[in-house]
Amino acid sequence: MDKDTLKDLRNRNLRSTAIIAVIVILGLILVQSWLGVEREQNEVSYSLFRDMVAGGQITSVLVTANNRGVGTMLDGRTIVVQLPVDKALFEPLLLEHNVELLYEQPANRGWILSLVGMFFPIILLVAVWVYIMRKTQQGGGALSFGQSKAKLVHPETTDITFSDVAGIDEVREEVEEIIEYLKDQKRFSLLGAEIPKGILLVGAPGTGKTLLAKAIAGEAKVPFFFISGSDFVEMFVGVGAARVRDMFEKAKVSSPCIIFIDEIDAVGRKRGAGLGGGHDEREQTLNQLLAEMDGFQPNKGIIMLAATNRPDVLDPALLRPGRFDRRITVPRPDIKGREEILNVHLQNKALAADIDPSVLARRTPGFVGADMRNLANEAALLAARSHKSLIEMVDFEEATDRIIAGVRRKGIVLSEEIRERIAYHESGHALLGRLLPKADPVHKISIIPRGDGSLGFTLQLPLEDKYIVSEEELNDKLTTLFGGRAAEQLVFNDLTTGAYDDLKQATKLAKRMVVEYGMSKKLGPISLARDHVDVFLGEEIVKSNEHSEELSSLVDSEIRLLISRTSQKAKSLLEQHRSVLDQLATALLENEIIAGTELDNLFDSLLPVPVAA
């Protein structure tokens, strides 16, 4: 830390100390004056006291050491009056009216108590002053407002290493480069290579960004400072900027080191943007952070690491080379990654022999690391609730349903008519999922009400992770979504609100196929999608009339045509296989849940050869 920085810090601490000292002194004066003045509710004036004595209302008067008189009245009540200093002005009056006059004897207090009472305020003031000076020497400033809240993590205090990070091998290799640089800087400098000054971890919530930072703290043999973005901002303007300065001052002393800012979007949002204007405290904090990362005084040996799931709201100056040079996306894990993550979380679990992590990984598409950890924990809780000694596969099945569809609602009692409607609805989805060649295979059918408001669900799982989807696959998915509505209309010749969510998903998918993916013959290979904008981040509002009325009308017509065509296809397929639909619904009413091998065997018996529509 240079002399100018120390001088500036010392001056700020002295100013803070002076302000606190003045406040304490004024408070002591007020307290002493308040304690020194006795206030009596029954105090009367001396003139009224004389009239009361003359009227015979006073029987006795006790004169205290401070020349105040406590008079006793005929009815036993007492009054207080301030008597003259000269006794000759009130003694004759009291004696003339036969009032008993008494004088209070002064208390014989020791000289030690007298000294303590005299010097107590001074002793208290000195104690407060010493406390403030000690806080100042520690760099706290005024009540430690300006002191950084960054926590220093020592390698020996954490047991999380890269072996605990699974499913994101590419990302781990990128951050391992930081550890290699800190261990052997000469190997990089000989080639003229410079390590990135900042690395921004971007990914959906639960993908393992913070866990990765913890692993870096466990692997790196250098000081690791951890802080959240919200820890910088306070209600007082300037505190955030002071904390940034203090954090980098501590890091310079401990360099080489790593600073990790979690949820950096709390302090790194775009400046001066939005309909409501900027936020002075947050913008000052961001300006100070930008200056410290790459300003006139470069910070050698300090590597910045940050994490966020909202990179779109960050200030462009924060993302430029020289500050956060490298942006690493932490993706959702694929099927292999989910299996590796699950194996990590199953290490301390008592498992039965039928547990197969590869099957569980295939049944949980879209799950992130936090979801897999929650899945393992939920399964363990369910097994413990049933007083089992081992966690079985059925526990994982129920845990998966809990996470996807919610908790079973045992309190809902459905009539047989409603149960039959739900059974045909879900059977329509499942049957189309089996008939259509490009649809995802059906894994489970259930008519048990769940906590998310659904009265049943059909679970379709892909055989592998998909990175691109063909038009035929989207058409089959769209047709499957209309299976429940088509089954209700075919069997009961009536419609219910149960297909509301299916219609919403189908309409959204059809719109994306036409507007975004260019899957319309009349429109041709054109994308009419508009980027989502947030006017509160200073982005321009897109005009609603950017397309002609004719083009917009054609888009609506194509979306309606696509929905109508797939809906009619769903109804036609179910009509052709009505007997299979009836048998499937009957089996579902009997069992309530049909899944896995049992479902495959049932389909094989009803449809020996899958029919391609």
N, C-alpha and C positions, 0 to 999 in steps of 0.2 A: 504494500500500500504506500503510495507516494506521500510527500509532505503536504502537498496542496489538499489531497483528499482527507488526510488526518486533521488538517487545520479546519477544513469546512465542516467535518463531522464534529470537532470540538466546539466550534462556534454554535452549531445548531443545538448541541446538548446544553451549552451554557445558557442559551436563550430559553430553552425549555425549562431548565432548572430555575432560572430567575422567575419565570411566570408561575411555576408551582410554588415557589417560596412565598411570593406575594400573596397568593391565594390562601396559603396556610396561615400566614401572619394575620391577615384580615379575619380569617375564621376564628383564630384564637382570641383576637380582640373582641369579636362579637360574643363569643361564648363567655368570656370573662365578665363583660359588661352585663350580660343577661343573668349570670349567676350572682353578680354583685348587687343587683337591685332587687330588693324584696318587694313583691307586689301582693298586697292584701286586698281581698274583695270587700272586707268590712271596714276599710279605712275611712275616717270622717275628717272634716276640717277642724281647725282649732277653735274657730268661732262657734261652730255647732257643738263642739265638746263643752265649751264654757256654758252654753245655754242648757245643755243636758245636766251639768253639775248643779247649776242654779235651780233647775226644776226638780232636783232630788232623784233623778233617774239613775245616777251612778253611785254604787256602794263602795267600790274599791278601785284603786289604780296601781298597776305595777309598772315602774319605770325601768326600762331596759338599759343596757350599756350604751347603745347608740341614741339615747335620749328620746326613745319612743315609748309612749304610754299605752298599756293594755288595760282598758277599763272594763269592769264587770257591772252589768246593768241589773235592775231589780228582777227581771225575768230570767236571769242566768246567762243571757247572751253577752258576747264580748265585742268591744270595738277597739280600733287602733287609731292613735292620733300622734302626730309629730309635735312634741312639746318644745317650748322655748329652751334655749341653752341655759338661761339664767333661772335658777330654781325659784328666786323671789317673785317671778312673774306668775307662777301657778300654785306654789305651795300654800300661800295664804287663802286662796280661793277654795282649795280642797279641804283645808282644815276648818274653814268657816262653815262649810256645809256638811261637816262630820263624815267626810270621805276617807276611808282607810288608805293610807299612803305607804307603799312598799317599794323598796329598791332592790333590783336584781344584783346578786353577788357575782362579780366577774369570775369566769371559769379559769382554773389554774392549769393552763395548758403548758406542756413542756416546751423548752426552747427548740428542741429538735422538730416537733410538729409545726412550730411557727416558721422555722426556716424552710421546711418542706412546702408549706402552704404559700410561702413567698416566692420560692424559686421553681415551683412545679411548672408554670407556663414556660419558663425559660428552658427547663430540662426537656419538656415535650417538643419545643421548637428545635432544639439541637438534635434530638433523636430523628425527627422528620427530615432535617437537613442532611444528616449522615446517610439516611436511607436513600434519599434522592441522589446524592453524590455517588453512592455505590451503583445504583441503576444506571447513572450516566456513564460511569467508567466501563460498564458492560456494553455500552453502545445502544442502550435502550431508548434514550431520548425521553420525550414527554410521554410518560406512562407506556413506553415501549411501542408507541404507535408506528414509529418509523423503522422499527427493527424487522428484519425479514423473518417470515414464519417458515422458511425452508428448513426441513429436517435433514440432518446429516446422517446418512446410513452407512454404517461400517460393514465391510464384507463378513465379519465374523458374527454379526447380529442377524443375518438372514440365511435361511437354508434353502432358498429357491435358486436353482441354477438352470442352465439351458436344457438339462435332462428333463425338467418339468414342463418344458414348452414343446408341445407336439402339434402336428397338423399344419404347421406353417414353416416348413423347412427352408424355403427360399428367403423368407423374411428373416429367419434366424441367421442365415449366412450373411445377409447384409449387415446386420447389427454386430455380428461377431467381428467384423472388420474393425470396429471401434476398439474392441478389446485388444486385438492384435496390435493396433497402432499405439495404444497406451503402454503395452508391454515392450514393444520394440520399435521405437520411433526412428531409429537410425536406418532401418531397412526401407522405410518409406522415403526418408529425406535423401538418401543416396540416389534415388531415381527422380528426385525433384517432385515427388507426389505430396500433396497436402490433403490431410484428412478433412472431410466436410465439417464445416463449423456447426452446422445444425442439421438434424434429421427429424422430419415430421412423420409420425406414424398416423396413418389415416385408415379408418375402417369402421364397419358397423358396430354398434354396441355389443359387447360380449365376445369379440373376436380375439381378444388376448393382448391388447395394446399395453395395458398397465402391467399385466403379468410378464410381458416381455421386458418392460423396464425393471421390474423386480429381479428378473433373471440377470440382467446386465449388472445390477447392483451386487448380486451374489457372485458374479464371475469377475468383475473388475476389481483389481487390487488398488483402487484409487478412491478418494472421497466421492460420494454420490449424494447430491443434494436433491431432495424431492419436495415439490410444492404443487398445490392446485392453483389453477388460474383465478379462482374466486378469492383466494387468500390475499391477493394484491389489493383488491378494491375495498374501500371503507367509506363511511359517510363523510369523512373529512377530506377535503380536496388537498391533494399533494401527498397523502400518506402512501398511496400505491407507488408513485414514482420514488419516494424515499425508500420503500421496501425493495424495489428493484435495485437501486444503487447499493443498498446494504447487502443484498444477496450476492451481487457481483463482487463487492469488496471482500466478502468472506471467501468467495470462490477463488479470487486472485491469490489470496494468502495460501489456499490449499491446492493450487494448481500443480500438476495436471489433475483435472477433476471433471465430473459430468453433472450437469444440471438438468433435471427432468421436470417439465411443467405439464401436469395432467389437465385435460380439458382447457387447452389454451384458448379456445374460442370465447371463454368468459372474459378475457382481457384483450384478445387480439382481433376483435371485430373491426370492420371497415370504419374509418374515421370520417366524420362529417357527413354521414350518409343517412338517408331516410327522411320520411315526412316529418318526423318529430325532431330533427336536428341531432347534434352530437351530445355526448356526455363528457363534461370537462374532466372529471376525475379519471374515467376510463381512458380517455384519449391521452391525458398526460402520462398515465402509466404505460400505455403502448408506445408513446414517443420515447420515453426513457428506456424501454426495453429495446427499441430499434437502435437507439444510440449506443447502448451497451453492447449489443451483439456485433455491430459493425459501424463504429463511429470513428472519431479522430484517434482514439486510443484503443487499438485492437487488443482483444483478450486472448493471448496465446495460452494454449494448454487447457482452455475451457471448451468443452463440447456440449452443445445444447441438444436436448432431446425433448420432444413434445408429442402429445397425442391429442387427437380430436376426432369426432365423428361428423363434424360440420366444417369441412374445408372450404365450402362455398362462401362462408361468411367472413373468412379471414381477410385481413388487409393485404393488398398486393405487395406493399413494401416489406411485409413480414416473410413473404414467400420467395423473394428474389434471391439469386445466387449471392453468397456472402453472408446470408443470414441462415435461412433453412435451405441449404444447397440440395439436399436430397429428400425426396418425398416417397415414402414407402407405403404402399397399400397393403394392409393386412386383410386378406380376403376371407370369405366364409370357407371353411374347410370342405374339401371334396370327400367322397366316400372313404378313401384311404385315410385322410386326415381325421375324419370323425372316429374311425376305428382306433387310431393311435391315441387320440384324446381320451376316448372312453377307457382304453387300457390304462392310462395314467390314473384316472379317477377310480378305477376298480382295484387298484393295488392293495388298498387297506380294507376291502370289502370281503365278507364271507360269502362266497358264491357257490351255487349248486353246479352240478356237472352239465346241466343243459344250457348254460349261458354261452351264447355265441356272439362275441362283439361284432363280427362281420355282418351278421344278420341285423343286429340292432343299428349298425351304421347305415345299412341300406334302408331301414325303416324310418330314418330320421333325416330326410333331405331338408336342407335349409337351416339345420341346427348349427349354432355356433358353439364355441368352447364353453361359454357359460350355460348354454342349454344342456350340453352333454353332462356337465357337472351336476346340474339340477336333476337331470334324468336319473343319474346314479344315486343321488341322495333320496329322491322320491321313492325309488324302488326299495331302498334300504328301509325307509320309514314305513312303507306298506308291509314289508316282510316283518318288521318289528311289531307292527300293529296286530298282525295275525299270529304273533308268538312263534314265528319260525326261527330255526337256528341257521338257515341258509337263505340267501336271496335267490329266488327261482325266476325262470323266464316269464311266468305269468305276472310277476310283480313288475318286471320291466314293460310288459305289454300294457298293463293298467297305468303305469307311470307315463308312458308315451301318450295314451289317450287323455290323461289328465292335463298334460302340457298342451296338446293340440286342441282338444275340444272342451276341456274343463272337468270339474269334479262331477261325479254322478249325483243327480238330484233325486234322492230316494223318496222325498216327500211328495213328488208329483204323481198323482194317480190318473192315468189316462183311460178313457172308455175304450171298449173293444172296437168301436167304429173308427176312432182316431188312430188307434194302434194299427189297424188294418190299412188306413190311408198312408201312414208313415212307412209301413212295411212295403207297400207297393211303390211308394216314392223312392225309397232307397234301393229297392230291387231294380227299378228302372235305370237308375244311375249305374248300378253294378252290371246289369245285363249288357248295356251299351258299352261299358268299359271292357267287357269280355268279347263282344262281337266285333268292335271296330279294331282293325289291325294296328293302327298307329296310336291308339289310346294307351295310357299308362296302365299296367296290370292292377287289378283290384286286389287289395290285401285284406280288407276287413269291411264288414257291414254291421251296423249296430242300430237298434231302435231304442236305446236307453237314453233318456233325457240327460243332458250335460249342463254344466254351469254356465256356458256361454250363451244359453238360450235356445240351443238346438235340441230338437226332439229325436234326432238320429243323425247319422253321418255315414258316408261311404269313403273309405280311405284308399286312394290310388297312389302307388309308389312306383317311380321309374326304376328300371333295372340298373341304370347307371346315371352319373351326373351328366346333365345336358348343358352345353355351352351355346349351341345354336339349335333352333327349332324350325322344322320345315312347315310349309303351308298345309300339307296334308295332316301333320300332327296337330296343328292349331284347329283345323276343321273338325277333326275327331274329338278334340277336347271340347270344342264348342257344342258339338252334337251331344256329348255325354252330359254336359251341364243342363240340357233340356230334357234329359231322361226322366227326372222326377216329375216334372210338370206334364210331360207326355203320358206317363203311366197313370197319373191321376185322371187326366182327361179321358184316356182310353177305357179305364175300368169303371170309374164313377160318373163319367160324362159331366164332370163338374170341376171347378178349379178352387184352390184355397190359397191362403197367403203363405203357405209353407215354401213356395218356390221363390219367395222374394229375393233371398240372397243369391240363388242360382241365376235369376234374371239380371241382377246387378252385375255379377261377375261376367256373364255372357255378353251383356251390352258393352262393358268395358273392354273385353277382349276383342269383340267385333270392331269396335271403334279403333283400337290400336292396329288391327290388321289392315284396315282401310286407310287410316290417316297417317300412321307412322311407318308401317312395313311395306306400303305400296302393293298390297295384295288385292288389287282391284283391276279388272281388265279395262273397264271404262275410263278410270282415272289414269291408269298407266303407272310407270315407275316414278312416282313423285311422293315426297314426304311433306305433309301439311302440318306436322306437329309444331307446336309453339313451345319454346323453352319456358319453364316455370320461372316466374320472376317474383321477387319480394320487394315491394315498393318501400318497405321500411328499412331496407338495406341500400337504398339509393339506386336501385335498378329502374330502368325506364319501363313505363307501362306500355304494353303492347296494344296497339289499336285493335279493336274488335272487328273492324272492317278491312283487314289486310287481305282478305280473299273476296272475290266477287260473289254476288248472290247466286249466280248460276252455278259456280263451283261448289259453294256451300250446300246448295240444294242437291247437287249430284252426290256429294259426300253422304248426306243424310239418306238419300235413296239407296246407295250402295250398302250402307250399314244395315238398313231395314231389310234389304234383299238378302244379305248374308244371314241375318238372324232368322228370317222367314224360311230360307232354304234348309238350314241345319235343324231348325225346329221341326219342319215337316219330315226330314229324314229320320229324326229320332222317333217320331210317332209311327212312321212307316215300318221301321225295324221292329218296334215293339209289337205292332199288329201281326207281323210275320211270325213272331216267336211268343205269342200270347200264352201258350201252354207252359213254356219255360218260365215266363214271368210269374204265372200263378203258382207254380211249384216252388219257385225261389221265395216268393212272399210268404207262402205257407210255412216253409222251413224257417224263415226268419221270425215269424210270429211264435213258433215253438221254442226257438233257442235264444232269441233276442240278439245274440252276437254270433256271427259266423266269420271265422278268420283262418288264415294260414292254410295248412294242408287240408283241413276240413272243407274250406271254401273251394279249393282246387278240385277236390274229389267230387264235390257236388256239381260243379260246372262240367267236369268230365263226364259225369253220368247224364247230365241234361243235354250237353252239347259235346259229343265225342270229338267232333272236328270243328275248330273255330270257323265261323262264317265270316267271310270278308264282304263288306257291303260296298 
